[in-house]
Amino acid sequence: MSHSEFNEYATVCDECDLVNEVPLMEPGESLSCSRCDHLLVSLPKKRREKILVYSGSGLLMLALALSFPFLSFSTTGIGRTVTFWQSLSVLLNKQFTFLGALLIFVLLVLPMCYLLSAALLTWLINKRRNRVLQRLFLRTMTVIQPWLMVDVFLVGVLVALVKMQSMADIGFGLSFWAFCSYVLCLLKTVSLVNRRWLWNQVAGAAKCPPLMAGSARAQGLVGCHFCGAVVAEEHGHCGRCGHTTHSRKPASIQMTVALLVAALLMYVPANLLPIMNTTFFGVSEPSTIIGGVFQLWGMGSYPIAIIILLASVFIPIAKILSLSWLCWQLHFSSHHSTTQKLKLYRMTECVGRWSMIDIFVVATLTGLVQMGGLMSVVPGAAALSFAGVVILTMLAAMSYDSRLLWDQEEALLAGKNSER
């Protein structure tokens, strides 16, 4: 494989807008932004072969996860065994259509599309066939990746089983172990995918106008968020991948604030209303998120209680407050450095999806504990609100444009230099 295959000449950092030259790179090397240390390009050895192997294995493990018993539950001589599909589709049967569709979408449809796209993309690249399909698969993977939550679901399943261990015997079916393998294969595939490198494979190294040191915007240039190419700002679209380009996300702050306000409004009922209703011998007992934490603490499951408390109570509100503070900083800057603010933003963006743990716990218990009048579990009124909080805060983080922080820093430095 030639050196030129790994050479993009230049690319723009998505997080700080700095133009970075991409040198000749060997497999096993990586390149990070020289200003904010954001990873730009990474080249593990035999990457294409690894992507094909792990994505293909992930699809196989998913097929096995859908083919055998997933979990079993038994108490007082009565038992129930469910498949992975049954554990998700029971929400549809219980008239919780949105939650059921959401879980099927993020746990089956999106991961399957991602793995299939990765496998077909690398196969087409190896065979040098159909560049149109290659672009389509690569765009699909880029859009889907932030919404992959199978690892969060696996943790949610384990939390649900800890909750039930004191009142029932829990068994793991063959599909559970296949699902664990599916999660590992998907995570490994995601770790191998680098969109800048893949676009070089699909469309060749991006040509760009003459460059200088500094931000792309100062030079009248834009970095494409889809493929990493450097294009002139007036073009309005990327000539390599065809995606619409913007120097900054349109109405970024307004959109972020609107989504945060909506998330905050939904956060209140999500914590006050029951997220789960358990029926035992005809007696229904509602449970809020905090109530579930106290229950786990009383059972002695302290680590699990802390995880739920952090993921379901503290992280959502911390994310709302952090993004609100970052929006505030664009108008009233503090003494904190831009690098510190960017680290906070990265942390906020990274942990957001883990708040879905409680939703996955409820979904697992609903699918597993359905024994008529003896015992059953159904989602409470807060489940829909809480799912809305997670989705809205994730969208808010995606809407926020961290490059505005660096614009502010450059403006402040320019103002200080002019005063001198």
Legacy VTK file of the C-alpha trace (Angstrom):
# vtk DataFile Version 3.0
C-alpha trace
ASCII
DATASET POLYDATA
POINTS 420 float
0.000 0.000 0.000
1.532 3.320 -1.072
2.281 6.234 1.205
0.028 8.514 -0.843
-2.966 6.459 0.217
-2.563 7.859 3.725
-1.782 11.441 2.723
-4.591 14.015 2.798
-2.198 16.968 2.586
-4.434 19.003 4.912
-7.616 18.747 6.946
-9.556 20.991 9.301
-10.180 20.087 12.930
-13.894 19.703 13.675
-13.541 21.072 17.200
-11.285 24.124 16.849
-11.244 24.877 13.070
-7.444 24.780 12.839
-5.960 23.743 9.499
-3.625 20.788 10.042
-1.242 19.439 7.452
-1.355 15.659 7.195
2.121 14.228 6.619
2.962 10.917 5.023
1.817 8.316 7.547
2.628 4.675 8.099
0.121 2.067 9.321
0.054 2.177 13.121
0.474 5.971 13.308
-2.089 8.614 14.233
-2.370 12.390 13.964
-4.056 14.770 16.415
-4.840 18.460 16.084
-1.859 20.582 17.058
-4.077 23.078 18.916
-6.790 21.086 20.742
-5.407 17.522 20.524
-8.548 16.173 18.818
-7.827 12.931 16.948
-7.857 13.568 13.203
-6.451 10.473 11.497
-5.474 7.064 12.863
-4.064 4.211 10.825
-4.014 0.839 12.620
-2.257 -1.928 10.790
-4.435 -4.011 8.432
-7.402 -1.776 9.227
-9.566 -2.746 6.261
-9.189 -6.446 6.980
-9.986 -5.895 10.661
-13.100 -3.844 9.894
-14.365 -6.580 7.571
-13.674 -9.323 10.128
-15.220 -7.554 13.135
-18.257 -6.187 11.287
-18.952 -9.583 9.727
-18.530 -11.290 13.101
-20.839 -8.735 14.695
-23.581 -9.502 12.162
-23.161 -13.227 12.809
-23.356 -12.730 16.583
-26.477 -10.571 16.148
-28.138 -13.346 14.143
-27.288 -15.829 16.912
-28.516 -13.415 19.580
-31.915 -13.395 17.877
-32.078 -17.181 17.447
-31.889 -18.650 20.973
-33.240 -17.946 24.485
-31.860 -14.708 25.933
-32.810 -14.760 29.625
-34.894 -16.943 31.933
-36.769 -15.931 35.067
-38.387 -18.213 37.646
-40.033 -17.681 41.030
-42.314 -19.795 43.242
-42.140 -22.640 40.758
-43.266 -20.513 37.775
-40.801 -19.585 35.094
-40.478 -17.617 31.866
-37.882 -17.680 29.115
-37.607 -14.883 26.560
-35.646 -14.308 23.391
-33.871 -11.038 22.745
-36.585 -10.004 20.290
-39.361 -10.799 22.797
-37.651 -8.705 25.455
-37.938 -5.712 23.121
-41.231 -6.339 21.322
-43.225 -6.811 24.562
-43.242 -3.023 24.906
-45.148 -2.798 21.629
-47.674 -5.334 22.903
-48.101 -3.346 26.132
-49.034 -0.222 24.149
-45.686 1.492 24.797
-45.184 1.956 21.081
-42.656 4.799 21.189
-40.378 3.110 23.742
-40.578 -0.228 21.951
-39.804 1.334 18.578
-36.963 3.372 20.107
-35.311 0.294 21.605
-35.682 -1.770 18.439
-34.240 1.129 16.462
-31.141 1.785 18.620
-30.412 -1.867 19.512
-31.194 -3.661 16.263
-31.848 -1.457 13.236
-29.046 1.106 13.614
-26.296 -1.339 14.737
-27.240 -3.779 11.972
-27.116 -0.993 9.373
-23.773 0.172 10.745
-22.158 -3.270 10.699
-23.597 -4.110 7.284
-22.419 -0.781 5.867
-18.927 -1.289 7.323
-18.657 -4.825 5.921
-19.939 -3.907 2.459
-17.867 -0.721 2.331
-14.583 -2.470 3.053
-15.469 -5.289 0.651
-16.229 -2.795 -2.139
-13.015 -0.866 -1.418
-10.986 -4.083 -1.616
-12.692 -5.011 -4.901
-12.549 -1.405 -6.164
-16.185 -1.466 -7.168
-19.128 0.947 -7.169
-17.901 4.244 -5.714
-21.500 5.496 -5.435
-22.398 2.715 -2.986
-19.145 3.250 -1.117
-20.075 6.899 -0.513
-23.583 5.902 0.565
-22.331 3.363 3.101
-19.764 5.788 4.512
-22.367 8.556 4.930
-24.680 6.055 6.642
-21.996 5.050 9.137
-21.169 8.678 9.941
-24.803 9.537 10.744
-25.500 6.370 12.758
-22.408 6.184 14.947
-23.459 8.652 17.732
-26.685 6.684 18.321
-25.202 3.237 18.906
-26.159 2.144 22.450
-25.770 -1.624 22.651
-23.049 -1.362 25.301
-25.319 0.821 27.447
-28.108 -1.749 27.028
-25.826 -4.556 28.187
-25.046 -2.656 31.385
-28.784 -1.999 31.793
-29.512 -5.735 31.523
-26.972 -6.494 34.248
-28.464 -3.817 36.502
-31.957 -5.262 35.950
-30.754 -8.723 36.906
-29.163 -7.387 40.090
-32.539 -5.842 40.966
-34.312 -9.185 40.507
-31.778 -11.513 42.100
-33.369 -11.342 45.574
-36.828 -12.455 44.393
-36.152 -14.826 41.495
-33.679 -17.173 39.866
-32.135 -15.687 36.730
-30.604 -17.754 33.926
-28.534 -16.740 30.925
-29.404 -18.273 27.564
-27.095 -18.823 24.600
-28.300 -15.579 23.045
-27.050 -13.572 26.023
-23.476 -14.657 25.379
-23.919 -14.116 21.647
-25.201 -10.621 22.441
-22.099 -9.902 24.550
-19.930 -10.934 21.590
-22.070 -8.767 19.300
-21.455 -5.761 21.568
-17.683 -6.345 21.587
-17.536 -6.746 17.799
-19.540 -3.561 17.262
-17.371 -1.534 19.662
-14.217 -2.824 17.970
-15.600 -1.943 14.532
-16.425 1.596 15.692
-12.917 2.007 17.122
-11.389 1.056 13.765
-13.484 3.415 11.655
-11.846 6.755 10.883
-13.886 8.721 8.396
-11.023 10.841 7.054
-8.985 7.746 6.260
-11.989 5.963 4.744
-12.857 8.921 2.528
-9.288 8.840 1.260
-9.861 5.210 0.352
-13.196 5.920 -1.332
-12.562 9.214 -3.117
-8.825 9.795 -2.991
-6.901 12.501 -1.152
-8.782 15.792 -0.979
-7.429 18.616 -3.101
-7.463 21.986 -1.423
-6.497 25.604 -2.129
-3.228 27.111 -0.868
-3.143 27.134 2.912
-1.636 29.185 5.705
-1.281 28.513 9.399
-4.353 29.344 11.472
-8.063 28.715 11.396
-9.889 27.766 8.226
-12.448 30.552 8.641
-9.763 33.247 8.670
-8.633 31.974 5.277
-12.112 31.794 3.768
-12.111 28.002 3.990
-14.381 25.355 5.517
-13.626 21.869 6.780
-16.205 19.319 5.674
-17.659 17.553 8.728
-18.380 14.437 6.702
-15.076 13.725 4.968
-12.553 16.218 6.374
-11.804 17.894 3.034
-10.820 21.578 2.921
-13.077 23.591 0.603
-13.637 27.255 -0.179
-16.369 28.785 1.985
-18.305 30.257 -0.938
-18.851 26.849 -2.551
-21.430 25.793 0.043
-20.860 22.086 -0.500
-17.990 19.618 -0.506
-16.734 18.612 -3.917
-15.507 15.262 -2.614
-18.488 13.874 -0.669
-21.238 16.254 -1.815
-22.276 17.225 1.717
-23.423 20.767 2.521
-20.712 22.752 4.291
-20.962 25.581 6.815
-18.161 27.571 8.374
-20.139 27.347 11.630
-23.292 25.426 12.455
-26.283 27.651 11.609
-28.085 29.010 14.707
-25.955 26.751 16.900
-26.506 28.540 20.213
-30.211 29.172 19.642
-30.796 25.515 18.775
-28.757 24.293 21.749
-30.595 26.538 24.213
-34.008 25.537 22.844
-33.180 21.838 23.194
-31.842 22.362 26.722
-35.010 24.178 27.811
-37.118 21.328 26.422
-34.907 18.770 28.195
-35.171 20.662 31.491
-38.967 20.742 31.238
-39.036 16.975 30.720
-36.482 16.328 33.471
-38.954 17.305 36.208
-41.684 14.718 35.447
-38.979 12.169 34.596
-37.819 12.254 38.220
-41.120 12.878 40.006
-43.348 10.366 38.225
-42.936 6.558 38.460
-40.577 5.138 35.865
-41.743 1.565 36.554
-44.827 -0.151 37.980
-44.427 -3.586 39.562
-47.512 -5.734 40.200
-47.184 -8.543 42.763
-50.256 -10.689 43.573
-52.551 -7.957 42.261
-50.910 -5.149 44.227
-49.252 -2.488 42.084
-46.203 -0.675 43.429
-44.842 2.332 41.481
-41.147 3.153 41.603
-39.400 6.402 40.751
-35.764 6.656 39.682
-34.708 7.736 43.176
-36.854 4.973 44.666
-35.017 2.427 42.548
-31.687 3.785 43.796
-32.824 3.421 47.415
-34.037 -0.114 46.696
-30.664 -1.137 45.277
-28.882 0.514 48.198
-31.075 -1.360 50.660
-30.246 -4.636 48.904
-26.556 -3.937 49.416
-25.879 -3.355 45.714
-23.987 -0.150 46.398
-21.973 0.072 43.137
-25.109 -0.472 41.022
-27.051 2.089 43.077
-24.293 4.644 42.542
-24.195 3.920 38.794
-27.961 4.465 38.461
-27.807 7.609 40.611
-25.038 9.068 38.478
-26.393 7.993 35.081
-30.069 8.767 35.650
-30.071 11.736 38.045
-26.748 13.553 38.048
-25.540 13.143 34.447
-28.685 14.536 32.740
-28.828 17.637 34.935
-25.032 18.030 34.838
-25.176 17.873 31.049
-27.910 20.518 30.923
-25.942 22.790 33.272
-22.628 22.236 31.472
-24.012 23.036 28.029
-25.874 26.042 29.452
-22.630 27.301 30.983
-20.772 26.785 27.697
-23.445 28.792 25.872
-23.153 31.504 28.531
-19.387 31.601 28.074
-19.799 32.711 24.472
-21.308 35.984 25.730
-19.619 36.410 29.113
-16.254 34.706 29.048
-14.570 33.669 32.303
-10.932 33.135 33.250
-11.146 29.466 32.238
-9.067 28.612 29.186
-10.656 27.496 25.933
-8.930 24.129 26.320
-10.644 23.601 29.685
-14.021 24.510 28.188
-13.428 22.110 25.308
-12.596 19.293 27.725
-15.885 19.918 29.515
-17.730 19.822 26.188
-16.069 16.558 25.187
-16.947 14.973 28.519
-20.542 16.183 28.218
-20.856 14.760 24.711
-19.274 11.443 25.700
-21.376 10.560 28.757
-24.794 11.640 27.495
-25.999 8.338 26.052
-25.213 6.473 29.303
-28.274 8.072 30.871
-30.323 5.544 28.875
-29.368 2.846 31.402
-32.583 3.275 33.419
-34.750 3.015 30.297
-32.963 -0.192 29.348
-33.409 -1.539 32.891
-37.163 -0.956 32.671
-37.313 -2.488 29.183
-35.447 -5.617 30.335
-37.676 -6.100 33.369
-40.807 -5.510 31.285
-39.757 -8.132 28.769
-38.743 -10.661 31.391
-41.266 -10.258 34.221
-44.671 -10.983 32.660
-46.467 -13.628 34.758
-50.083 -12.540 34.647
-51.629 -11.733 38.014
-48.714 -13.221 39.927
-46.101 -10.687 38.948
-45.529 -8.204 36.132
-43.532 -5.064 35.347
-44.546 -2.244 32.990
-42.983 1.159 32.291
-44.317 4.116 34.248
-45.325 7.581 33.092
-41.758 8.882 33.594
-40.170 6.456 31.119
-41.200 8.448 28.059
-40.157 11.750 29.655
-36.787 10.373 30.669
-36.103 8.974 27.187
-36.961 12.442 25.864
-34.451 14.048 28.251
-31.653 11.784 27.020
-32.427 12.317 23.337
-32.830 16.086 23.695
-29.558 16.504 25.601
-27.722 14.406 23.006
-29.139 16.588 20.240
-28.190 19.714 22.216
-24.567 18.534 22.465
-24.528 17.810 18.735
-25.956 21.271 17.980
-23.331 23.096 20.026
-20.434 24.360 17.901
-17.224 24.241 19.940
-15.403 26.246 17.245
-17.217 29.348 18.520
-15.131 29.116 21.704
-11.959 29.422 19.660
-13.443 32.294 17.646
-14.006 34.084 20.931
-10.433 33.438 22.076
-9.035 34.741 18.790
-11.216 37.859 19.034
-10.028 38.525 22.596
-6.385 38.118 21.580
-6.889 40.414 18.607
-8.482 43.024 20.922
-5.556 42.868 23.369
-3.023 43.203 20.532
-4.833 46.236 19.108
-4.780 47.931 22.517
-1.008 47.587 22.601
LINES 1 421
420 0 1 2 3 4 5 6 7 8 9 10 11 12 13 14 15 16 17 18 19 20 21 22 23 24 25 26 27 28 29 30 31 32 33 34 35 36 37 38 39 40 41 42 43 44 45 46 47 48 49 50 51 52 53 54 55 56 57 58 59 60 61 62 63 64 65 66 67 68 69 70 71 72 73 74 75 76 77 78 79 80 81 82 83 84 85 86 87 88 89 90 91 92 93 94 95 96 97 98 99 100 101 102 103 104 105 106 107 108 109 110 111 112 113 114 115 116 117 118 119 120 121 122 123 124 125 126 127 128 129 130 131 132 133 134 135 136 137 138 139 140 141 142 143 144 145 146 147 148 149 150 151 152 153 154 155 156 157 158 159 160 161 162 163 164 165 166 167 168 169 170 171 172 173 174 175 176 177 178 179 180 181 182 183 184 185 186 187 188 189 190 191 192 193 194 195 196 197 198 199 200 201 202 203 204 205 206 207 208 209 210 211 212 213 214 215 216 217 218 219 220 221 222 223 224 225 226 227 228 229 230 231 232 233 234 235 236 237 238 239 240 241 242 243 244 245 246 247 248 249 250 251 252 253 254 255 256 257 258 259 260 261 262 263 264 265 266 267 268 269 270 271 272 273 274 275 276 277 278 279 280 281 282 283 284 285 286 287 288 289 290 291 292 293 294 295 296 297 298 299 300 301 302 303 304 305 306 307 308 309 310 311 312 313 314 315 316 317 318 319 320 321 322 323 324 325 326 327 328 329 330 331 332 333 334 335 336 337 338 339 340 341 342 343 344 345 346 347 348 349 350 351 352 353 354 355 356 357 358 359 360 361 362 363 364 365 366 367 368 369 370 371 372 373 374 375 376 377 378 379 380 381 382 383 384 385 386 387 388 389 390 391 392 393 394 395 396 397 398 399 400 401 402 403 404 405 406 407 408 409 410 411 412 413 414 415 416 417 418 419
